[in-house]
């Protein structure tokens, strides 16, 4: 089976290279001319070394994974991956994430196939699946870290907008000033919102776009308050001050709850890791005893049921100790 996986990997790499070469070879001259104009290059002239580009109206799309994207289109992969990548603050393409997962799956499968004994080579797919989830886990960690940093800076930014509005600035101008006064990721999100509004997008739509990019309840409160004030009127500066105070109190309460529920989270991790550690120890100490769970049908059913109940127990404990504020 490892031989077939290696053949599949080779075919996959050759197909990507062939697709890239064919897409460049059969590109229309009129499309090239149109793209060169939109990218700021002068029409009818070859690009010289060291020549400066004009202002680009269109960003070049270097995606080479059209075949993969067509295969995953029915699962709405591109939309979900694009949202995850934007929330993580990276400039990846959805096809790049798909190729990274597939490449790591092949790498994990090949390493496990040649590293495990012959009797356990059929289990090589499990390390492959674990390796395949590493890019998604990386993006999820970056997304969580970025969101936490955003929430820490968000109350200060609301007070900054409130003070700038009391000083006589417009609300949209206050949003533009945030990216010069605050750090990332808050600065880039507000700058993008201001630029979208400055280029003609209604402020309501730009704010709703920011609330989709930043999945935080605090941002939803902010957007709802601004939209409601624009429809009904009122003192927006005072509303933002009170909202900043409310967010700070929620942040403090969330920290207290995490400190109180830390024991439950540690218990859940310990109860999940102990059976795995015992299984690994038994695998090296008494491998003949463990082979029953891989070679015998009853043992396979028992192992599958044990893994399922273990995952179910971890999810239940996580649900108990996760308290939304």
C-alpha positions, 0 to 999 in steps of 0.5 A, a space after each residue: 500500500 505504501 508503494 501506491 501512496 508513493 505513486 499517488 504522491 508522484 502523480 499529484 506533484 506532476 499534475 500540479 506542475 503540468 497544470 501550472 505549465 499549461 495554464 501559463 502556455 495557453 493564456 490569452 494575449 488579450 488577457 495578459 494585456 488587460 492584466 498588465 494594465 491593471 497591474 500597473 505595467 505599461 502596455 506593449 512593452 516588456 518588463 525590464 529589470 529594476 523598472 518600477 511598477 505603477 499602482 496596481 488595481 488588481 492583485 495577481 492570483 498565483 493559485 495553482 490548485 484549481 483542480 483541488 478547489 473544484 473537488 472541494 467546492 461541493 463541501 464549501 471548503 473555500 468559504 470556510 478556509 478563507 474565513 479561517 485564514 482571514 481570522 488567523 491574520 495570514 495571506 494564504 490561499 485556500 488551495 495552499 491550505 489544502 495542499 499543505 494538509 495533503 502533503 503532510 498526510 502523505 509525509 505522515 503515512 510514508 514515515 509510519 509505513 516504513 517506521 512501523 512493524 509489518 503487522 502494524 503497517 495498516 495503522 499508518 493512516 492514523 499518523 497521516 491523518 494526525 499530520 494532515 490536521 497540523 495546518 488547521 491546528 496551526 491556523 486555529 491557534 493563530 486565530 485564537 491568539 489573534 482574537 485574544 490580542 484584539 479583545 485586550 486592545 478593543 476597550 482602549 480603542 473604543 475610548 480612543 474613538 470616544 475621545 476623538 469624537 468629543 474633540 470634533 472628529 467624525 466617526 469614520 475619521 476616528 476609525 482611520 486614526 486607530 491604525 496609527 495609534 494601536 498595535 496589530 491585529 486591531 490596527 489592520 482590522 480598523 484600517 481595512 474597515 475605514 478603507 472599505 468605507 472610504 472607497 464607497 462601501 456603506 459604513 454599515 456594510 463595512 462594520 458588518 464585514 469587520 464583525 464577520 472577520 472578528 468573531 467576538 461578542 464585544 465586536 458585535 456589541 460595538 457594531 450593533 451600538 453604532 448601527 442603532 445610534 445611526 438609526 435612532 440617534 444619541 450620544 455615540 461617545 457616551 455609548 462607546 465609553 459605557 461599552 468599553 467599561 462593560 467589556 473590561 468587566 466581562 474580561 475580568 469576569 472571564 479571567 476569574 472563571 478560567 481560574 476557577 475552572 482550571 482544575 476541571 480542565 486539568 482533570 479532563 486532560 489527565 483523564 484523557 492522557 492516562 489511557 493513551 500513556 498506558 496503551 503506549 507503555 503496554 505496546 512496548 512492554 508487552 506487545 503480544 497483549 496489545 496485538 489482540 486489539 489490532 488482529 482480533 475482530 472483538 479486540 478491534 471493536 473493543 478498541 474502537 468503543 474505548 476510543 469513542 467513549 474516551 473522546 465523548 468523555 473529554 467533550 463532556 468535561 470540556 463542555 462542563 468547564 467551558 462557561 460563556 460570559 
